[in-house]
Amino acid sequence: MAKEKPVILTCAQPTGQLHLGNYLGAIKNWAALLDDYQCYFGIVDLHAITTPYVPAELRKNTLTCLAQYIACGLDPAKCRIFVQSHVIGHTELAWVLGCLTPMGQLQRMTQFKDKARGKESGSIGAGLLYYPVLMAADILLYNADLVPVGDDQKQHLELTRDIAAKFNNTYSPTFKVPEPYKHGSGGRVMSLQDPTKKMSKSDANESGVLFLLDPPNILRKKIMSAVTDTGKEIVAREDKPGISNLLDIMSAVTDRSAGDLEKEFVGQGYATFKTAVADAVIAHLEPIREKCNALMEDKETLNKVLQEGASDAQRRANRTLSKVYRKAGFMERPTLER
Ligand code: TRP
């Protein structure tokens, strides 16, 4: 039998509208893995309720997120996309893992400290503290070999590794200790209005953020009004964060090197360059937007993807969970009539 391909798993919260930073920094890179790995992509709605939210929006965002993933190249014929709350086992495993996780380690997580800063402990849900344990469960439930994560999630992955090792030592070898997966390319996309900050949905200034579903005229307007630097050369340089960011963006959507683009624009003004960046971004995003809009009209296809994703994920999850429950000393579950 052919050797099984390694398992890659990654997840993201259903934030609704994805932006160019999500796409170039993450999703586009994930799409490149489909042929070489068994890929699982989770839309983690259980994580999304750790901070205040609106239920109807969560439901809607979960579906939009799925449509955008598929439109961005996560071909459901080659990977499994699932919604976290559809698979029984994430919270069950999180409970068992949580009982092995030192409280102090959770309190020391940078993301928890950032989110809890300045708040009374009475106003912070315990879910925020427990968040990394649920994330560990997401990963270990599938016995993932590799996990692509952004820098802000590295600490959570380290914790996952600690918890996996702790379980293996306390009971017996059960989990693979997952490794971070590093993408070769696809760097950070910065805000168009403040190129020293990452492009982010929570950016107060929406004109700095290119959403994948922005229509072409909006994309063009945002790019043309991007903050540029003093001087007039089109070069990637530390003292030119605005132009460097636009060069990186254009390079990513055209698959040409920044150096190559610099040569093309020698002696040209910022306006000409920005027009070219806008043309390139629009050309790249237009098919994605069209595909996504078509999918949003086709609920049947979306539901089928979720159904298949969940049933495959559930099969894998069941194997892990029953092993874990047995090792933890729980009695075998009686067969129930349904
Ligand atoms: N915490 C991650 C984030 O906010 C999302 C996440 C949840 C995740 N579970 C995961 C990422 C498992 C990778 C693997 O980005």
Residues whose N, C-alpha, C, O or C-beta is under 5 A from the ligand:
A	BS01	LIG	L9 T10 C11 A12 Q13 V44 M135 D138 I139 P148
